[in-house]
Amino acid sequence: MLASMETIDATASWIAIAAIVYRFETRSELARTHLSMTLIPGVDSREFEFTREDFDYLRRIVTETTGIVSSEDKYTMYYSRLARRLRALGLTDFKAYRDYLQRNPESESIELVNSVTTNLTSFFRENRHFEFLRGSFIDEVKARGNRRLRIWSAGCSTGEEPYSIAMSLAEAIPDYRSWDIKILASDLDSNVVAKAASGVYDEARVDGLDPQYLKKYFHRGTGSNDGFVRVKPEILNLITFRQLNLLHSWPFSDIMDCIFCRNVVIYFDKPTKNKLVERYAQQLVPNGYLFMGHSESLYKSTDSFKLLGKTIYQKVA
């Protein structure tokens, strides 16, 4: 829809489009949530009745749908986020919401998951991974004489990770346009996938970026689009965005050189995590790389990977 844009002018409509497809929690929204969210376990003064049975039922649906395990300390978060859903549907309590979910299991389970999953990210988060990508990884690829790259951002959230991957490749490969590069970016949350695919961000989201990166890889908005940036088409076009449940079948055949799965498996129980890691191993080329989050470890979970350090794992050939 917007890939052919070369400049941004005051008549552009992409900011409005991004606003429609994505319900991002701004600071003001978070403040409103804090004020309206009065549920504390054991305290009755709240807008909607939310019983332990409601919580257990809803988190069981989330686990069955996604594999994500919600601990007891997510009780208040479930109420806070789903109270907004009840208001949007005009429902009076969580019993009514459970009935609605049972009548509309396919569509509403997506809304439920979108509401309670967390999407915290930033450009070049855990920068050591991107330094490795620009350095050791690309050096290996060039030494093999290979000009074909397949990389998967599994849990891409609002797109900062796959765009950081694309910019890293562009920096390390001056003639990257002549290479066969494809980046798959997927997430469980359909709303954040839509946001990511738009490539549009508030300027506050790119405050920490190197000014040279901003100049090379982003358009700045003007006029009515002032205060926003958009990823340039040459970077945007390297990436395919897709809504995907990691526990379901993966509808693609490409074998990956690298998989980024950062801050994802921490939400799964150990059997689910181990099964997913083995599937990643099968989806990687020999000696391919798996990047994990800073709080994640594969220690005693698999024999398919060896740790290189700094949560960078290499498939054992």
Backbone torsions as a table, in degrees:
resi	resn	phi	psi	omega
1	MET	NA	-38.2	-174.1
2	LEU	-122.9	4.6	-171.1
3	ALA	-64.2	-22.6	-176.7
4	SER	-88.9	0.0	-179.4
5	MET	-65.1	129.7	175.5
6	GLU	-103.1	-27.3	178.6
7	THR	-137.3	164.8	176.9
8	ILE	-114.1	128.9	177.5
9	ASP	-126.9	178.2	-172.7
10	ALA	-68.6	-16.5	-177.8
11	THR	-93.7	-2.9	-177.0
12	ALA	-62.3	147.9	-175.8
13	SER	-111.7	7.0	-172.3
14	TRP	-69.0	-24.6	178.0
15	ILE	-67.2	-41.9	178.6
16	ALA	-63.5	-39.6	179.6
17	ILE	-62.5	-46.6	-179.4
18	ALA	-60.8	-38.2	-179.4
19	ALA	-65.5	-34.9	-179.0
20	ILE	-69.9	-42.9	-173.0
21	VAL	-83.0	-10.2	-172.8
22	TYR	-136.2	128.3	-179.4
23	ARG	-104.1	77.4	-175.8
24	PHE	-82.0	138.0	-179.4
25	GLU	-82.8	97.5	176.1
26	THR	-77.1	172.8	-179.6
27	ARG	-60.7	-39.1	-179.8
28	SER	-65.7	-37.4	178.3
29	GLU	-66.4	-39.3	177.7
30	LEU	-63.2	-38.2	178.4
31	ALA	-64.2	-42.5	178.6
32	ARG	-64.1	-39.7	178.1
33	THR	-60.3	-43.1	-178.7
34	HIS	-61.9	-40.1	-177.4
35	LEU	-71.8	-37.7	-175.1
36	SER	-86.6	-19.8	-177.2
37	MET	-86.1	103.3	-175.4
38	THR	-109.9	1.6	-177.5
39	LEU	-71.6	125.5	168.2
40	ILE	-133.4	130.4	-179.8
41	PRO	-49.1	126.5	179.7
42	GLY	93.3	-5.6	179.8
43	VAL	-113.2	133.0	-170.9
44	ASP	-92.8	-12.9	-174.9
45	SER	-80.6	93.0	179.4
46	ARG	-151.0	162.3	-176.1
47	GLU	-68.3	-43.4	-178.8
48	PHE	-122.6	143.3	172.8
49	GLU	-70.0	130.5	-177.9
50	PHE	-136.5	100.4	-174.8
51	THR	-88.1	166.3	175.0
52	ARG	-61.1	-35.3	177.4
53	GLU	-62.8	-40.5	176.9
54	ASP	-60.6	-47.5	-178.2
55	PHE	-60.9	-47.7	-178.3
56	ASP	-63.4	-39.4	179.6
57	TYR	-64.1	-47.0	-175.8
58	LEU	-69.3	-40.5	179.9
59	ARG	-71.8	-26.7	174.4
60	ARG	-66.4	-40.1	176.9
61	ILE	-61.7	-42.6	179.8
62	VAL	-62.9	-43.6	179.5
63	THR	-65.0	-43.1	-179.9
64	GLU	-65.3	-32.2	-177.5
65	THR	-81.6	-38.9	-169.0
66	THR	-121.5	-18.4	-173.0
67	GLY	87.2	-8.2	-180.0
68	ILE	-73.4	128.2	-179.7
69	VAL	-99.2	121.8	-179.5
70	SER	-99.2	118.1	-178.2
71	SER	-77.4	171.9	-178.3
72	GLU	-58.4	-31.4	-176.7
73	ASP	-74.7	0.5	176.1
74	LYS	-91.3	2.8	-177.7
75	TYR	-53.8	-52.4	-177.7
76	THR	-67.9	-38.3	178.8
77	MET	-62.0	-41.5	178.4
78	TYR	-58.8	-46.3	179.4
79	TYR	-61.4	-49.2	-175.3
80	SER	-56.5	-47.7	-175.6
81	ARG	-78.1	-36.7	-177.8
82	LEU	-80.6	-20.0	174.7
83	ALA	-59.5	-36.8	177.1
84	ARG	-64.1	-36.3	178.9
85	ARG	-67.4	-40.3	178.2
86	LEU	-61.8	-42.8	178.5
87	ARG	-61.5	-43.0	-178.5
88	ALA	-63.4	-33.7	-179.3
89	LEU	-88.8	-8.2	-178.9
90	GLY	71.9	30.5	-178.9
91	LEU	-93.8	155.9	-172.6
92	THR	-99.4	-20.7	179.5
93	ASP	-160.0	174.0	-176.5
94	PHE	-74.9	-22.1	173.1
95	LYS	-63.0	-43.0	177.9
96	ALA	-64.2	-35.7	178.1
97	TYR	-67.2	-40.1	177.2
98	ARG	-62.6	-39.9	176.5
99	ASP	-62.8	-42.1	179.1
100	TYR	-63.0	-40.9	179.4
101	LEU	-63.5	-39.5	178.9
102	GLN	-67.9	-32.0	178.6
103	ARG	-78.6	-25.0	-176.6
104	ASN	-129.9	58.6	-171.0
105	PRO	-63.2	-38.8	-175.0
106	GLU	-70.6	-50.1	-176.6
107	SER	-76.5	-40.9	-174.1
108	GLU	-77.5	-26.1	176.2
109	SER	-63.3	-32.6	175.3
110	ILE	-65.1	-44.5	178.8
111	GLU	-64.0	-39.5	178.4
112	LEU	-60.7	-49.8	-179.4
113	VAL	-63.1	-43.9	178.2
114	ASN	-58.2	-35.7	-175.8
115	SER	-71.8	-36.7	-170.1
116	VAL	-105.0	-5.6	176.3
117	THR	-84.9	151.1	-175.0
118	THR	-102.0	136.3	-178.5
119	ASN	-129.3	79.7	-179.6
120	LEU	-107.1	121.8	-177.0
121	THR	-158.7	173.6	175.6
122	SER	-162.7	164.3	176.9
123	PHE	-67.7	135.0	177.6
124	PHE	55.3	34.1	173.9
125	ARG	-63.5	137.4	-173.7
126	GLU	54.2	64.7	-169.8
127	ASN	-58.6	-22.6	-179.3
128	ARG	-58.4	-30.6	178.5
129	HIS	-66.6	-38.6	-179.3
130	PHE	-76.6	-30.6	173.3
131	GLU	-63.5	-42.0	177.3
132	PHE	-63.4	-41.4	-179.7
133	LEU	-61.5	-47.1	-179.1
134	ARG	-69.5	-27.8	-174.5
135	GLY	-99.7	-92.1	-172.1
136	SER	-58.4	-43.5	-176.4
137	PHE	-63.9	-51.2	-178.5
138	ILE	-66.0	-34.4	175.9
139	ASP	-59.9	-42.7	178.0
140	GLU	-63.0	-44.3	-178.6
141	VAL	-62.2	-45.8	-179.5
142	LYS	-64.9	-37.4	179.7
143	ALA	-63.9	-29.9	178.1
144	ARG	-81.6	-9.4	-177.1
145	GLY	72.9	21.9	-177.5
146	ASN	-93.0	131.2	178.7
147	ARG	-118.9	22.9	179.4
148	ARG	-120.0	125.9	-178.8
149	LEU	-131.7	136.2	174.2
150	ARG	-129.8	121.1	-177.8
151	ILE	-132.0	139.6	-178.0
152	TRP	-119.9	123.4	170.0
153	SER	-97.2	97.5	-174.5
154	ALA	-95.7	96.3	-172.0
155	GLY	108.4	52.1	-169.9
156	CYS	-75.9	-12.9	-178.5
157	SER	52.4	-132.6	-174.8
158	THR	-86.6	12.9	168.4
159	GLY	103.6	-9.3	-177.0
160	GLU	-60.0	-37.7	-179.2
161	GLU	-66.2	-54.6	-179.8
162	PRO	-62.8	-33.4	176.1
163	TYR	-68.1	-35.2	175.8
164	SER	-65.1	-38.8	175.7
165	ILE	-61.4	-48.0	-178.1
166	ALA	-62.5	-43.1	178.8
167	MET	-65.6	-36.6	178.1
168	SER	-62.9	-42.9	178.7
169	LEU	-65.4	-41.0	179.6
170	ALA	-63.2	-36.0	178.2
171	GLU	-69.3	-39.8	-174.7
172	ALA	-82.8	-20.2	-176.1
173	ILE	-125.6	90.1	-176.4
174	PRO	-54.0	-34.2	-179.8
175	ASP	-101.4	35.6	-174.4
176	TYR	-57.7	-25.0	-179.5
177	ARG	-65.4	-22.0	179.2
178	SER	-92.2	-0.9	177.7
179	TRP	-90.7	163.1	173.5
180	ASP	-97.7	90.2	-176.4
181	ILE	-116.9	127.2	175.5
182	LYS	-135.0	128.1	177.3
183	ILE	-114.6	121.6	174.0
184	LEU	-94.3	129.3	178.0
185	ALA	-122.6	119.9	-176.8
186	SER	-131.5	155.4	175.9
187	ASP	-155.5	153.9	177.5
188	LEU	-68.8	-34.1	-173.9
189	ASP	-85.0	112.7	-177.3
190	SER	-65.6	-29.2	179.8
191	ASN	-67.5	-43.8	-178.5
192	VAL	-73.0	-28.7	175.0
193	VAL	-63.7	-42.0	177.7
194	ALA	-63.7	-42.1	176.6
195	LYS	-60.6	-46.6	-178.9
196	ALA	-60.7	-43.8	-177.3
197	ALA	-65.2	-25.3	178.7
198	SER	-69.4	-31.2	-178.8
199	GLY	70.7	15.8	-176.7
200	VAL	-105.0	132.5	-177.7
201	TYR	-139.2	147.8	168.5
202	ASP	-64.8	143.9	-178.7
203	GLU	-56.3	-27.6	179.5
204	ALA	-62.4	-27.1	-179.2
205	ARG	-72.3	-19.6	-177.9
206	VAL	-113.3	14.0	-177.5
207	ASP	-56.1	-36.9	-175.0
208	GLY	-87.7	0.4	-177.8
209	LEU	-75.1	148.4	172.9
210	ASP	-55.8	129.2	-179.8
211	PRO	-54.2	-32.2	178.2
212	GLN	-67.2	-35.0	176.1
213	TYR	-66.2	-41.6	178.9
214	LEU	-60.4	-42.7	-178.3
215	LYS	-67.7	-41.8	-174.4
216	LYS	-78.3	-33.8	-165.9
217	TYR	-120.1	1.1	-179.7
218	PHE	-133.8	146.5	165.8
219	HIS	-94.6	138.9	173.7
220	ARG	-94.2	139.5	178.4
221	GLY	-76.5	152.1	175.4
222	THR	-129.6	166.9	178.6
223	GLY	59.0	-126.0	-178.7
224	SER	-68.0	-14.8	179.0
225	ASN	-98.5	9.4	179.2
226	ASP	-59.7	137.9	-179.4
227	GLY	96.3	0.0	178.9
228	PHE	-124.7	157.5	173.4
229	VAL	-130.0	159.7	176.5
230	ARG	-135.9	135.6	178.3
231	VAL	-61.9	136.7	-178.9
232	LYS	-68.2	150.9	-175.6
233	PRO	-56.7	-36.9	-176.7
234	GLU	-64.6	-26.3	174.8
235	ILE	-86.2	-45.1	179.9
236	LEU	-56.4	-38.2	-174.6
237	ASN	-74.9	-8.5	175.8
238	LEU	-79.0	-12.9	-168.0
239	ILE	-117.3	137.3	169.9
240	THR	-111.1	124.4	-179.4
241	PHE	-100.6	139.9	-177.0
242	ARG	-151.9	137.3	171.3
243	GLN	-76.7	129.8	-174.3
244	LEU	-152.5	132.8	171.8
245	ASN	-92.8	118.0	-175.0
246	LEU	-62.8	-22.0	-178.2
247	LEU	-87.0	-8.2	177.6
248	HIS	-95.6	-175.7	178.2
249	SER	-66.6	150.8	179.5
250	TRP	-102.6	109.6	-172.2
251	PRO	-82.4	53.5	175.7
252	PHE	-151.5	155.8	-174.7
253	SER	-111.2	-11.0	-177.2
254	ASP	-60.9	134.9	170.7
255	ILE	-89.9	131.7	-169.1
256	MET	-92.1	147.2	170.8
257	ASP	-82.1	-34.9	179.4
258	CYS	-142.9	146.0	171.1
259	ILE	-128.2	125.7	172.0
260	PHE	-97.8	115.8	175.7
261	CYS	-133.7	75.1	-170.1
262	ARG	-104.1	129.9	179.1
263	ASN	58.2	41.2	177.2
264	VAL	-116.8	-51.8	-173.0
265	VAL	-70.5	-14.0	176.8
266	ILE	-63.1	-17.9	-179.4
267	TYR	-90.1	-5.1	-177.4
268	PHE	-102.9	154.7	170.9
269	ASP	-74.0	168.6	-171.9
270	LYS	-61.7	-44.7	178.6
271	PRO	-60.5	-40.7	179.4
272	THR	-66.7	-43.1	178.0
273	LYS	-59.1	-47.9	-177.5
274	ASN	-63.5	-39.7	178.6
275	LYS	-64.6	-41.3	-179.7
276	LEU	-65.4	-42.1	-179.7
277	VAL	-61.9	-39.5	178.5
278	GLU	-67.0	-35.5	175.9
279	ARG	-65.9	-38.1	175.6
280	TYR	-60.7	-42.2	179.7
281	ALA	-59.2	-40.6	179.6
282	GLN	-68.8	-24.3	-177.1
283	GLN	-90.8	-2.7	-177.8
284	LEU	-103.8	149.6	171.6
285	VAL	-66.2	160.6	173.1
286	PRO	-55.2	134.9	-178.0
287	ASN	68.1	15.0	176.5
288	GLY	-68.8	168.5	-171.5
289	TYR	-115.4	142.5	174.7
290	LEU	-122.4	123.2	-179.8
291	PHE	-104.1	125.5	-178.8
292	MET	-112.4	168.3	178.6
293	GLY	-75.5	162.2	-173.5
294	HIS	-63.0	-24.7	-178.5
295	SER	-100.5	9.8	-175.5
296	GLU	-109.6	151.2	-179.5
297	SER	-148.3	148.0	174.4
298	LEU	-103.4	15.1	-178.3
299	TYR	-57.8	123.7	-179.8
300	LYS	61.1	20.6	179.7
301	SER	-105.3	-23.7	-173.6
302	THR	-160.3	151.8	171.2
303	ASP	-105.1	5.1	-175.0
304	SER	-86.4	-13.1	-177.4
305	PHE	-132.3	150.8	170.9
306	LYS	-118.2	145.2	-178.8
307	LEU	-82.9	126.8	175.2
308	LEU	-93.8	-15.8	-177.4
309	GLY	118.0	152.8	175.8
310	LYS	56.5	43.3	178.5
311	THR	55.2	32.4	172.2
312	ILE	-109.2	121.9	-178.0
313	TYR	-115.7	146.7	177.8
314	GLN	-119.6	134.3	177.8
315	LYS	-62.2	134.4	176.7
316	VAL	-79.1	117.8	-175.0
317	ALA	-67.5	NA	NA
